[in-house]
Amino acid sequence: MSRRTGAPYSDVVEDDGRVLIYEGHDVPAQRDGPHPKTVDQPWASIGGRPSQNKLFYDAANRGAHDSRDPEPVRVYEKIKPGIWTYNGTFQLTEAWIANTGQRKVFKFRLVLTEDVANEPLSEGTIDLPHNRLIPSEVKLEVWRRDRGQCILCGKQDNLHFDHDVPFSKGGSSLVANNIRLLCARHNLIKHDRIE
């Protein structure tokens, strides 16, 4: 998913980051073919195999109609070319085809699996707007400030955006001074402790 200015798809975040409306993928661009944004999103690949759109659509409908648990989906957000960040695990709860007036696109509703909305606030906590997803502009600011490397060891691969004060303990995702870059190892060691 991507919410950057000029992103190719119309992904939407609702309910303070707990719900994502994800748009399906366009047909691949082809030489001498139509522009991908002018044709309906595909049910099948050129070779006739089901597209990722169709697989997602079927998975959402299986969960809705067969009394199965919704399919878990790990969501990543593209914040810059080549830079992706993990936004959590969501459940694929619904799929439909939307008519944009120019073409038909797949839409998927994903709901965050962790329910932190009902956690009680500790005494003395100020109730500010609380959003689990870190906005792209905050991620970019943190990336620049931390020079694209783990602040503890300097590694530049498998980086995570970490809440200094964990989200589960009331830490904000909306300000860069509560977010830092950690490599996977240091992030797992820290877990949800406040350092």
NUMI-361712 format. One line per field, with one value per residue: residue in three letters; x, y, z of N, C-alpha, C in turn. Coordinates in nm, 4 decimals, decimal comma. Each point is the difference from the previous one (the first is absolute). Layout:
BEGIN
zavo: [ALA_...]
n.xx: [X_...]
n.yy: [Y_...]
n.zz: [Z_...]
ca.xx: [X_...]
ca.yy: [Y_...]
ca.zz: [Z_...]
c.xx: [X_...]
c.yy: [Y_...]
c.zz: [Z_...]
This chain:
BEGIN
zavo: [MET_SER_ARG_ARG_THR_GLY_ALA_PRO_TYR_SER_ASP_VAL_VAL_GLU_ASP_ASP_GLY_ARG_VAL_LEU_ILE_TYR_GLU_GLY_HIS_ASP_VAL_PRO_ALA_GLN_ARG_ASP_GLY_PRO_HIS_PRO_LYS_THR_VAL_ASP_GLN_PRO_TRP_ALA_SER_ILE_GLY_GLY_ARG_PRO_SER_GLN_ASN_LYS_LEU_PHE_TYR_ASP_ALA_ALA_ASN_ARG_GLY_ALA_HIS_ASP_SER_ARG_ASP_PRO_GLU_PRO_VAL_ARG_VAL_TYR_GLU_LYS_ILE_LYS_PRO_GLY_ILE_TRP_THR_TYR_ASN_GLY_THR_PHE_GLN_LEU_THR_GLU_ALA_TRP_ILE_ALA_ASN_THR_GLY_GLN_ARG_LYS_VAL_PHE_LYS_PHE_ARG_LEU_VAL_LEU_THR_GLU_ASP_VAL_ALA_ASN_GLU_PRO_LEU_SER_GLU_GLY_THR_ILE_ASP_LEU_PRO_HIS_ASN_ARG_LEU_ILE_PRO_SER_GLU_VAL_LYS_LEU_GLU_VAL_TRP_ARG_ARG_ASP_ARG_GLY_GLN_CYS_ILE_LEU_CYS_GLY_LYS_GLN_ASP_ASN_LEU_HIS_PHE_ASP_HIS_ASP_VAL_PRO_PHE_SER_LYS_GLY_GLY_SER_SER_LEU_VAL_ALA_ASN_ASN_ILE_ARG_LEU_LEU_CYS_ALA_ARG_HIS_ASN_LEU_ILE_LYS_HIS_ASP_ARG_ILE_GLU]
n.xx: [0,0834_-0,0581_0,0285_0,1164_0,0372_-0,0933_-0,0411_0,0335_-0,0255_-0,1316_0,1051_-0,0827_0,0266_-0,0698_-0,0886_0,0676_0,0022_-0,1170_-0,0418_0,0343_-0,0196_0,0305_0,0614_-0,0654_0,0637_0,0630_-0,0444_0,0939_0,0869_-0,0467_0,1066_-0,0419_-0,0089_-0,1214_-0,0175_0,0738_0,0021_-0,0012_0,0484_-0,1040_0,0069_0,1027_-0,0833_0,0665_0,1105_0,0973_0,0654_-0,0969_0,1097_-0,0590_-0,0417_0,0918_-0,0593_-0,0059_0,1264_0,0263_-0,0656_0,0524_0,1177_-0,0309_-0,0442_0,1088_0,0698_-0,0605_0,0142_0,1207_-0,0248_0,0929_0,1106_-0,0084_0,0407_0,1113_0,0239_0,1274_-0,0114_0,0532_0,0640_-0,0143_0,1126_0,0821_0,0439_-0,0277_-0,0869_-0,0133_-0,1149_0,0181_-0,1285_0,0277_-0,0656_-0,0664_-0,1307_-0,0010_-0,0844_0,0360_-0,0658_0,0204_-0,0796_0,0798_-0,1015_0,1133_-0,0853_0,1224_0,0025_0,0176_0,0005_0,0912_-0,0816_0,0885_-0,0774_0,0971_-0,0113_0,0581_0,0926_0,0869_-0,0699_0,0724_-0,1095_-0,0152_0,1303_-0,0072_-0,0256_0,1308_-0,0018_-0,0514_-0,0451_0,0522_-0,1295_0,1099_-0,0203_-0,0419_0,1050_-0,0235_-0,0568_0,1265_-0,0365_-0,0144_-0,0541_-0,0553_-0,0332_-0,0322_-0,0619_-0,0509_-0,0318_-0,0324_-0,0715_-0,0459_0,0054_-0,1226_0,0238_0,0230_-0,0702_-0,0131_-0,0091_-0,0797_-0,0643_0,0063_-0,0119_-0,1159_-0,0275_-0,0286_-0,1199_0,0702_-0,1039_0,0582_-0,1128_-0,0116_-0,0532_0,0272_0,0998_-0,0640_0,1083_0,0341_-0,0773_-0,0485_0,0975_0,0936_-0,0174_-0,1088_0,0546_0,0564_0,1130_-0,0449_0,1090_-0,0300_0,1308_0,0352_-0,0824_0,0405_0,1236_-0,0292_-0,0652_-0,0729_0,1300_-0,0041_0,0848]
n.yy: [-0,1184_0,1100_0,0966_-0,0209_0,1255_-0,0166_-0,0648_-0,1149_-0,0275_-0,0115_-0,0242_-0,0451_0,0845_-0,0863_0,0508_0,1145_-0,0489_-0,0251_0,0800_-0,0872_0,0889_-0,1176_0,0679_-0,0803_-0,0934_0,0903_-0,0056_-0,0897_0,1000_0,0187_-0,0274_0,1133_-0,0188_-0,0173_0,1234_-0,0562_0,1341_-0,0495_-0,1107_-0,0819_-0,0038_-0,0829_-0,0929_0,0068_-0,0722_0,0479_-0,0807_0,0736_0,0147_-0,0337_0,1248_0,0797_0,0844_-0,0969_-0,0285_0,1302_0,0229_-0,1123_0,0392_0,1235_-0,0499_-0,0769_0,1008_0,0749_-0,0957_-0,0418_0,1043_0,0303_-0,0128_0,1317_0,0092_-0,0367_0,1304_-0,0184_0,1186_0,0361_0,1090_0,0401_0,0397_-0,0722_0,0284_-0,1288_0,0810_-0,1137_0,0169_-0,0825_-0,0128_-0,1292_-0,0895_-0,0101_-0,0005_-0,0829_0,1013_0,0714_-0,0338_0,0970_0,0222_0,1057_0,0743_0,0384_-0,0471_-0,0497_-0,0729_-0,1316_0,0206_-0,0847_-0,0204_0,0125_-0,0525_0,0625_-0,0836_0,0921_-0,0946_0,0948_-0,0225_0,1071_0,0102_-0,1213_0,0187_-0,0200_0,1269_0,0112_0,0052_0,1167_-0,0974_0,0841_0,0049_-0,0224_0,0559_-0,1235_-0,0054_-0,1280_0,0362_-0,0127_0,1275_-0,0009_0,1203_-0,0670_-0,1033_0,0876_0,0737_-0,1124_-0,0398_0,1273_0,0180_-0,1262_0,0741_-0,0509_0,0058_-0,1179_0,0648_-0,1317_-0,0532_0,0845_-0,1147_-0,0295_-0,1242_-0,0425_0,1265_0,0361_0,0557_0,0387_-0,0268_0,1144_0,0699_-0,1310_-0,0259_-0,1261_0,0844_0,0362_-0,0566_0,1192_-0,0198_0,1101_-0,0285_0,0609_0,0839_-0,0713_0,0251_-0,1194_-0,0057_-0,1261_-0,0759_-0,1057_-0,0272_0,1277_0,0014_-0,1221_0,0410_0,1173_-0,0620_-0,0028_-0,0111_0,0816_0,0530]
n.zz: [0,0000_-0,0422_0,0877_-0,0633_-0,0131_-0,0908_0,1096_-0,0600_0,1262_0,0099_0,0777_0,0935_0,0987_0,0753_0,0826_-0,0138_-0,1234_0,0527_-0,0978_-0,0937_-0,0935_-0,0474_-0,0963_-0,0851_-0,0693_-0,0746_-0,1261_-0,0296_0,0023_-0,1221_-0,0729_-0,0472_0,1328_0,0492_0,0412_0,0973_0,0109_-0,1243_0,0573_0,0029_0,1329_-0,0212_-0,0474_-0,1163_0,0053_-0,0747_0,0814_0,0560_0,0720_0,1159_-0,0096_0,0545_-0,0839_-0,0901_0,0282_0,0102_-0,1133_-0,0495_0,0500_-0,0384_-0,1128_0,0003_0,0503_-0,0927_-0,0913_0,0345_0,0742_-0,0879_0,0716_0,0061_-0,1236_0,0691_-0,0002_-0,0298_0,0561_-0,1162_0,0374_-0,1257_0,0598_-0,0759_-0,1219_0,0104_0,0612_0,0662_0,0639_0,1015_-0,0356_0,0039_0,0752_-0,1133_0,0219_-0,1043_0,0175_-0,1058_-0,1111_-0,0866_-0,1010_-0,0090_-0,0394_-0,0583_-0,0898_0,0100_0,1131_0,0067_0,1341_0,0443_0,1027_0,0983_0,0939_0,0685_0,1040_0,0762_0,0176_0,0344_0,1088_-0,0325_-0,0718_0,0533_-0,0195_0,1312_0,0131_0,0165_0,1325_-0,0306_-0,0807_-0,0870_-0,0267_-0,0756_-0,1200_-0,0138_-0,0779_-0,0226_-0,1148_-0,0335_-0,0016_-0,1314_0,0260_0,1018_-0,0773_-0,0932_0,0929_0,0525_-0,1232_-0,0257_0,1087_-0,0170_-0,1106_0,0031_0,1315_0,0545_0,0917_0,0191_-0,1235_-0,0648_0,0223_-0,1289_0,0455_-0,0464_-0,0353_0,1237_-0,0198_0,1044_0,0795_0,0349_0,0146_0,0274_-0,1183_0,0380_0,0260_-0,1127_-0,0532_-0,0431_-0,1079_0,0539_0,0860_-0,0723_0,1039_-0,0360_-0,1177_-0,0145_-0,0670_-0,0006_0,0043_-0,0737_0,0131_-0,0110_-0,1041_-0,0361_0,0233_-0,0577_-0,0962_0,1120_0,0299_0,1013_-0,0876]
ca.xx: [-0,0834_0,0726_-0,0821_0,0836_-0,0509_0,0290_-0,0009_-0,0775_-0,1280_-0,0774_-0,0139_-0,0606_0,0111_-0,1180_-0,0105_0,1290_0,0993_-0,0422_-0,0627_0,0590_-0,0696_0,1127_-0,0415_0,0686_0,1073_-0,0334_0,0654_0,1367_0,0186_0,0557_0,0329_-0,1101_-0,1262_-0,0689_0,0537_-0,0626_-0,1055_-0,1181_-0,0705_-0,0415_0,1010_-0,0208_-0,0336_0,0960_0,1231_-0,0008_0,0043_-0,1254_-0,0005_-0,0654_0,0855_0,0029_-0,1307_-0,0974_0,0343_-0,0428_-0,1466_-0,0498_0,0327_-0,0929_-0,1334_0,0007_-0,0135_-0,1318_-0,1123_0,0217_0,0220_0,1415_0,0658_0,0530_0,1397_0,0913_0,0814_0,1027_-0,0079_0,1191_-0,0255_0,1133_0,0140_0,0924_0,0444_0,0927_-0,0127_-0,1302_-0,0070_-0,1048_-0,1062_-0,0758_-0,0778_-0,1410_-0,0859_-0,0701_-0,1390_-0,1007_0,0506_-0,1041_0,0473_-0,0524_0,0018_0,0533_-0,0550_0,0830_0,0373_-0,0316_0,1176_-0,0230_0,0207_0,0104_-0,0057_0,0883_-0,0202_0,1140_-0,0266_0,0183_-0,1006_0,0548_-0,0936_-0,0713_0,0913_-0,0229_0,1077_0,0533_-0,0363_0,0825_0,0256_-0,0848_-0,0594_0,0213_-0,0312_0,0905_-0,0027_0,1080_0,0816_0,0891_-0,0167_0,1161_0,0880_0,0761_0,1004_0,1053_0,0780_0,0801_0,1000_0,1054_0,0653_0,0788_0,0916_-0,0307_0,0702_-0,0353_0,0661_0,0814_0,1152_0,0373_-0,0391_-0,0837_-0,0968_-0,1061_-0,0272_-0,1370_-0,0338_-0,0313_-0,0512_0,0804_-0,1034_-0,0798_-0,1387_-0,0869_0,0081_-0,0447_0,0933_-0,0572_0,0557_-0,0176_0,1128_0,1276_0,0841_-0,0330_0,0270_0,1413_0,0336_0,0756_0,0079_-0,0933_0,0513_-0,0187_-0,1432_-0,0525_0,0527_-0,0728_-0,1406_-0,0880_0,0542_0,0380_0,1426]
ca.yy: [0,1184_0,1265_0,1198_0,1117_0,0846_-0,0590_-0,1466_-0,0493_-0,0578_0,0806_-0,0679_0,0890_-0,0415_0,0427_-0,0394_0,0228_-0,0979_-0,1378_-0,0535_0,0416_-0,0329_-0,0213_-0,0157_-0,1071_0,0337_0,0220_-0,0870_0,0469_0,0847_-0,0714_0,0838_0,0120_-0,0383_0,1126_0,0436_-0,0823_0,0710_0,0172_-0,1280_-0,0645_-0,0833_-0,1352_-0,1209_-0,1039_0,0457_-0,0209_-0,1452_-0,0619_-0,0361_0,1044_0,1114_0,0219_0,0583_-0,1102_-0,0809_0,0775_0,0063_-0,1319_-0,0195_0,0825_-0,0608_-0,1249_0,0381_0,0589_-0,0899_-0,1374_0,0038_-0,0183_0,1203_0,0811_-0,0221_0,1026_0,0638_0,0919_0,1221_0,0830_0,1281_0,0560_0,1404_0,0557_-0,1107_-0,0924_0,0021_-0,0490_-0,0170_-0,0915_0,0712_-0,0905_-0,1073_0,0338_-0,1068_0,0302_-0,0255_0,0305_0,0366_0,0396_0,0680_0,1362_0,0660_0,1346_0,0857_-0,0223_-0,1413_-0,0756_-0,0335_-0,0809_0,0650_-0,0980_0,0586_-0,0699_0,0478_-0,0289_-0,1149_0,0379_0,0970_0,0841_0,1097_-0,0169_-0,0052_0,1148_0,0969_0,0046_0,1231_0,1137_0,0043_0,0914_-0,0712_0,0682_-0,0875_-0,1142_-0,0698_-0,0982_0,0155_0,1155_0,0705_-0,0025_0,1137_-0,0272_-0,1014_0,0645_0,0834_-0,0911_-0,0599_0,1004_0,0281_-0,1163_-0,0275_-0,1285_-0,1101_-0,0286_0,0977_-0,0687_-0,0723_0,0523_-0,0858_0,0699_-0,0896_-0,0553_0,1026_0,0162_0,1252_-0,0413_0,1017_0,0120_-0,0406_-0,0892_0,0355_-0,0699_0,0688_0,1373_0,0780_0,0581_-0,0273_0,1215_0,0917_-0,0664_-0,0195_-0,1270_-0,1064_-0,0125_-0,1161_-0,1083_-0,1214_-0,1018_-0,0610_0,0906_0,0202_-0,1186_0,0009_0,1032_-0,0437_0,1122_0,0681_0,1406_0,0110]
ca.zz: [0,0000_0,0037_0,0089_-0,0421_-0,1072_-0,1297_0,0043_-0,1138_0,0402_0,0948_0,1285_0,0989_0,1392_0,0753_0,1404_0,0654_-0,0420_0,0276_-0,1209_-0,1264_-0,1240_-0,0910_-0,1392_-0,0717_-0,0936_-0,1405_-0,0973_-0,0239_-0,1177_-0,1149_-0,1155_-0,0968_0,0622_0,0639_0,1292_0,1050_0,0731_-0,0856_-0,0158_0,1246_0,0636_-0,0526_0,0750_-0,0368_-0,0660_-0,1446_-0,0209_0,0431_0,1421_0,0806_0,0422_0,1446_0,0319_0,0081_0,1171_0,1167_-0,0049_0,0415_0,1419_0,0785_-0,0080_0,0780_0,1407_0,0243_-0,0296_0,0446_0,1452_0,0316_0,0499_-0,1104_-0,0382_0,0504_-0,1036_0,0514_-0,0802_-0,0085_-0,0653_-0,0741_0,0384_-0,0978_-0,0859_0,0653_0,1466_0,0442_0,1441_0,0450_0,0724_0,0846_-0,0609_-0,0126_-0,0495_-0,1239_0,0396_-0,1019_-0,1327_-0,0945_-0,1202_-0,0024_-0,1302_0,0198_-0,1037_-0,1185_-0,0050_0,1206_0,0801_0,1189_0,1293_0,1075_0,1352_0,0922_0,1364_0,0859_0,0867_0,1401_0,0415_0,1064_0,0237_0,1258_0,1134_0,0878_0,0132_0,1351_0,0687_-0,0358_-0,1439_-0,0756_-0,1125_-0,1268_-0,1126_0,0081_-0,1268_-0,0014_-0,1201_-0,0001_-0,1275_-0,0892_0,0226_0,1227_-0,0354_-0,0782_0,0924_0,0824_-0,0890_-0,0199_0,1292_0,0423_-0,1120_-0,0622_0,0651_0,1394_0,0871_0,1002_-0,0546_-0,1299_-0,1119_-0,0962_-0,0618_0,0851_0,1013_0,0489_0,0678_0,1362_0,0926_0,1206_0,0962_-0,0841_-0,0302_0,0962_0,1294_-0,0203_-0,0805_-0,1208_-0,1319_-0,0778_0,0161_-0,0292_0,1182_0,0646_-0,0965_-0,0327_-0,0825_0,0621_-0,0803_0,0495_0,1230_0,1135_0,0219_0,0686_0,1369_0,0758_0,0054_0,0339_0,1187_-0,0145_0,0351]
c.xx: [0,0868_-0,0987_0,0799_-0,0722_0,0421_0,0043_-0,0923_-0,1377_-0,0664_-0,0244_-0,0479_0,0195_-0,1197_0,0139_0,1366_0,1023_-0,0378_-0,0620_0,0702_-0,0935_0,1087_-0,0527_0,0837_0,1024_-0,0515_0,0647_0,1430_0,0060_0,0660_0,0287_-0,1158_-0,1347_-0,0671_0,0676_-0,0724_-0,1143_-0,1261_-0,0796_-0,0363_0,1154_-0,0323_-0,0393_0,1056_0,1225_-0,0130_-0,0016_-0,1256_-0,0051_-0,0691_0,1001_0,0035_-0,1316_-0,1026_0,0272_-0,0416_-0,1527_-0,0602_0,0259_-0,0953_-0,1386_-0,0078_-0,0207_-0,1385_-0,1135_0,0150_0,0268_0,1438_0,0534_0,0510_0,1495_0,0884_0,0879_0,0999_0,0037_0,1300_-0,0365_0,1269_0,0085_0,0912_0,0379_0,1054_-0,0082_-0,1430_0,0043_-0,1205_-0,1026_-0,0863_-0,0715_-0,1472_-0,0767_-0,0740_-0,1472_-0,1028_0,0685_-0,1181_0,0653_-0,0685_0,0115_0,0425_-0,0611_0,0770_0,0368_-0,0401_0,1293_-0,0425_0,0255_-0,0037_-0,0002_0,0825_-0,0146_0,1179_-0,0338_0,0167_-0,1066_0,0527_-0,0969_-0,0649_0,0917_-0,0240_0,1215_0,0500_-0,0349_0,0974_0,0314_-0,0973_-0,0501_0,0117_-0,0441_0,1074_-0,0134_0,1199_0,0929_0,0825_-0,0157_0,1299_0,0955_0,0826_0,1091_0,1154_0,0893_0,0919_0,1117_0,1174_0,0784_0,0935_0,0932_-0,0194_0,0733_-0,0485_0,0770_0,0899_0,1245_0,0428_-0,0356_-0,0977_-0,0994_-0,0970_-0,0319_-0,1481_-0,0161_-0,0534_-0,0524_0,0896_-0,0871_-0,0970_-0,1438_-0,0941_0,0008_-0,0317_0,0922_-0,0613_0,0744_0,0095_0,1154_0,1309_0,0830_-0,0390_0,0293_0,1493_0,0208_0,0819_0,0092_-0,0929_0,0470_-0,0233_-0,1471_-0,0608_0,0494_-0,0782_-0,1439_-0,0879_0,0451_0,0254_0,1453_0,0351]
c.yy: [0,1233_0,1150_0,1229_0,0818_-0,0631_-0,1513_-0,0530_-0,0559_0,0859_-0,0780_0,1013_-0,0599_0,0579_-0,0424_0,0065_-0,1088_-0,1441_-0,0677_0,0581_-0,0399_0,0010_-0,0197_-0,1073_0,0520_0,0133_-0,1068_0,0509_0,0870_-0,0820_0,0987_-0,0067_-0,0447_0,1214_0,0368_-0,0788_0,0681_0,0203_-0,1292_-0,0569_-0,0809_-0,1466_-0,1055_-0,1071_0,0640_-0,0255_-0,1495_-0,0728_-0,0433_0,1103_0,1087_0,0063_0,0619_-0,1107_-0,0858_0,0700_0,0013_-0,1317_-0,0251_0,0796_-0,0627_-0,1324_0,0317_0,0504_-0,1016_-0,1414_-0,0102_-0,0326_0,1293_0,0799_-0,0267_0,1092_0,0523_0,0926_0,1203_0,0788_0,1276_0,0480_0,1477_0,0756_-0,1133_-0,0852_-0,0038_-0,0368_-0,0162_-0,0874_0,0759_-0,0908_-0,1079_0,0368_-0,1231_0,0494_-0,0351_0,0188_0,0354_0,0355_0,0635_0,1348_0,0555_0,1445_0,1016_-0,0151_-0,1466_-0,0667_-0,0393_-0,0860_0,0848_-0,1086_0,0726_-0,0883_0,0635_-0,0455_-0,1133_0,0323_0,1023_0,0794_0,1118_-0,0100_-0,0128_0,1214_0,0923_-0,0024_0,1359_0,1110_0,0099_0,0963_-0,0739_0,0841_-0,0919_-0,1083_-0,0817_-0,0924_0,0200_0,1279_0,0697_0,0023_0,1157_-0,0172_-0,1022_0,0622_0,0870_-0,0860_-0,0618_0,0969_0,0221_-0,1143_-0,0504_-0,1390_-0,1178_-0,0174_0,0963_-0,0661_-0,0659_0,0468_-0,0880_0,0759_-0,0918_-0,0539_0,0938_0,0068_0,1412_-0,0397_0,1182_0,0015_-0,0336_-0,0848_0,0483_-0,0616_0,0649_0,1488_0,0871_0,0444_-0,0458_0,1273_0,0991_-0,0762_-0,0242_-0,1235_-0,1190_-0,0014_-0,1229_-0,0986_-0,1140_-0,1029_-0,0583_0,0900_0,0269_-0,1188_-0,0077_0,0980_-0,0428_0,1193_0,0704_0,1470_0,0095_0,1414]
c.zz: [0,0000_0,0055_-0,0391_-0,1059_-0,1323_0,0005_-0,1102_0,0356_0,1064_0,1281_0,1036_0,1387_0,0747_0,1461_0,0703_-0,0300_0,0241_-0,1220_-0,1222_-0,1135_-0,1068_-0,1414_-0,0675_-0,0993_-0,1420_-0,0873_-0,0190_-0,1255_-0,1098_-0,1116_-0,0989_0,0575_0,0615_0,1318_0,1098_0,0750_-0,0825_-0,0175_0,1369_0,0589_-0,0287_0,1035_-0,0227_-0,0650_-0,1499_-0,0317_0,0461_0,1449_0,0789_0,0405_0,1523_0,0466_0,0234_0,1232_0,1291_0,0095_0,0499_0,1482_0,0888_0,0004_0,0747_0,1475_0,0324_-0,0127_0,0543_0,1494_0,0373_0,0605_-0,1187_-0,0213_0,0596_-0,1140_0,0682_-0,0930_0,0120_-0,0734_-0,0684_0,0357_-0,0942_-0,0929_0,0721_0,1510_0,0378_0,1510_0,0346_0,0835_0,0855_-0,0788_0,0089_-0,0465_-0,1233_0,0208_-0,1108_-0,1313_-0,0888_-0,1212_-0,0052_-0,1418_0,0234_-0,0962_-0,1300_-0,0174_0,1299_0,0697_0,1183_0,1235_0,1071_0,1333_0,0921_0,1378_0,0861_0,0961_0,1469_0,0360_0,1181_0,0367_0,1371_0,1208_0,0893_0,0026_0,1434_0,0608_-0,0365_-0,1483_-0,0660_-0,1225_-0,1274_-0,1140_-0,0103_-0,1268_-0,0048_-0,1187_0,0072_-0,1344_-0,0813_0,0267_0,1273_-0,0306_-0,0775_0,0887_0,0858_-0,0839_-0,0217_0,1297_0,0414_-0,1102_-0,0599_0,0602_0,1433_0,0898_0,1041_-0,0582_-0,1389_-0,1189_-0,0908_-0,0697_0,1049_0,1165_0,0338_0,0563_0,1371_0,0800_0,1229_0,1213_-0,0818_-0,0183_0,1030_0,1374_-0,0150_-0,0818_-0,1315_-0,1246_-0,0825_0,0100_-0,0156_0,1257_0,0811_-0,0911_-0,0280_-0,0870_0,0816_-0,1004_0,0638_0,1328_0,1205_0,0280_0,0744_0,1446_0,0866_0,0274_0,0356_0,1279_-0,0339_0,0453_0,0376]
